[in-house]
Amino acid sequence: MLQVPGGPELLIISFLVLVLFGVVPLAVIALLRYTGRDGERVKELEARVEELERRAGRVDGAARNPESEDGSDEATVGG
Protein backbone atom coordinates (compact mmCIF):
# COMPACT_ATOMS: atom_id res chain seq x y z
CA MET A 1 0.00 0.00 0.00
CA LEU A 2 1.22 3.52 -0.85
CA GLN A 3 2.15 5.50 2.21
CA VAL A 4 1.56 9.27 2.20
CA PRO A 5 4.55 11.14 3.63
CA GLY A 6 3.99 13.42 6.57
CA GLY A 7 6.06 15.43 8.98
CA PRO A 8 9.73 15.85 8.04
CA GLU A 9 9.35 13.84 4.82
CA LEU A 10 6.66 16.23 3.58
CA LEU A 11 8.88 19.22 4.39
CA ILE A 12 11.82 17.69 2.52
CA ILE A 13 9.71 16.87 -0.53
CA SER A 14 8.13 20.33 -0.50
CA PHE A 15 11.58 21.93 -0.29
CA LEU A 16 12.88 19.83 -3.19
CA VAL A 17 9.89 20.71 -5.36
CA LEU A 18 10.37 24.39 -4.54
CA VAL A 19 14.08 24.23 -5.39
CA LEU A 20 13.53 22.32 -8.63
CA PHE A 21 10.52 24.22 -9.95
CA GLY A 22 10.26 27.39 -7.90
CA VAL A 23 11.30 31.00 -8.22
CA VAL A 24 15.00 30.41 -7.59
CA PRO A 25 15.65 28.38 -10.77
CA LEU A 26 13.65 30.89 -12.79
CA ALA A 27 15.77 33.73 -11.41
CA VAL A 28 18.99 31.83 -12.17
CA ILE A 29 17.83 31.12 -15.72
CA ALA A 30 16.92 34.79 -16.23
CA LEU A 31 20.32 35.92 -14.93
CA LEU A 32 22.15 33.48 -17.18
CA ARG A 33 20.16 34.63 -20.21
CA TYR A 34 20.85 38.31 -19.69
CA THR A 35 24.46 38.14 -18.48
CA GLY A 36 25.67 35.86 -21.26
CA ARG A 37 25.04 38.40 -24.01
CA ASP A 38 28.47 40.11 -23.81
CA GLY A 39 26.87 43.51 -24.25
CA GLU A 40 25.31 42.75 -27.63
CA ARG A 41 22.29 44.92 -26.93
CA VAL A 42 24.46 47.84 -25.83
CA LYS A 43 26.54 47.56 -29.01
CA GLU A 44 23.36 47.48 -31.12
CA LEU A 45 22.04 50.61 -29.43
CA GLU A 46 25.38 52.44 -29.78
CA ALA A 47 25.49 51.61 -33.49
CA ARG A 48 21.92 52.87 -33.88
CA VAL A 49 22.76 56.13 -32.10
CA GLU A 50 25.79 56.63 -34.36
CA GLU A 51 23.63 55.99 -37.43
CA LEU A 52 21.01 58.51 -36.29
CA GLU A 53 23.68 61.09 -35.49
CA ARG A 54 25.19 60.58 -38.93
CA ARG A 55 21.79 61.09 -40.56
CA ALA A 56 21.25 64.25 -38.54
CA GLY A 57 24.68 65.61 -39.52
CA ARG A 58 26.10 65.61 -36.01
CA VAL A 59 29.23 63.55 -36.57
CA ASP A 60 32.45 65.04 -35.13
CA GLY A 61 30.76 68.24 -34.06
CA ALA A 62 29.47 69.19 -37.52
CA ALA A 63 26.28 70.61 -36.02
CA ARG A 64 28.07 72.70 -33.41
CA ASN A 65 27.98 76.48 -33.47
CA PRO A 66 30.97 77.57 -35.60
CA GLU A 67 31.17 80.94 -33.78
CA SER A 68 31.66 79.32 -30.40
CA GLU A 69 35.28 79.32 -29.23
CA ASP A 70 35.00 76.43 -26.78
CA GLY A 71 33.07 74.14 -29.15
CA SER A 72 29.83 74.34 -27.20
CA ASP A 73 26.43 74.65 -28.84
CA GLU A 74 25.60 77.89 -27.08
CA ALA A 75 25.00 80.95 -29.21
CA THR A 76 26.93 84.15 -28.66
CA VAL A 77 24.85 86.79 -26.96
CA GLY A 78 25.33 90.53 -27.44
CA GLY A 79 28.33 90.39 -29.67
N, C-alpha and C positions, 0 to 999 in steps of 0.2 A: 504494500500500500504506500502511496506517495505521502510523504510527511511534509507539512507546510512549515517552513522555518519561522522561528519567532525569537525574540530577544536579541542577543548579540549577532546571531546569524542574519537576521533581517537587517540589522544596521550595516553589517559588512556588505551584504548584497546591494542594499540601497546606495551605499557609498561607491561601490564599484560601478553601478549603473550611472550614477551621477558623474563619475570621473570619465567613463567611456563615452557617454552621450550628452553630457551636460554643457554648461556654458564655458567651462575652462577649455575643452578641446576646440570649441568654436572660436574662442578668442585667440588661441594659439594658431589656428589655421588662418585667421584673418591677419594676424601679425606676420606670419610667414609669407602670405600673398603680397602684402604691401611693402615689406622690407626687402624682398628679393628682386625688386625691379631695377636696382642700380640707378635710380634717378631718371628713368626713361621719361616719365611724365614731365619732370622739370625741364629736361632737354627739349622735349616737344614744345612746351610753352615758351621757352626762351627763343627757339627758332621761329615760332609764330610771331612773337613780339618783334624780333628783328625784321621779319618779312613785312609786318605792318608799318614799322618805322621807315623801312625802305620805300614802301608805297607812298607814305606821307611826306617823303623828302627830308627826313630828319636824321640821316646817317652822318656821322662825324660832325655834328653841329651845323649842318647845312641850313637848318631853319632858325638858327640863332640870330639875334639882332646884330648886324654887322657894325653898327655904331658903338656897341658896348665894348669897353676896353677890357673888362674882366671875363668876357665870354658868356655873361649871363643873358637871360632873355628879357631883362628889364629895359624899358625904353628910357631914353634920356629926357629929363624933365627940365624945362626952362633954359635950354641951351641952344 
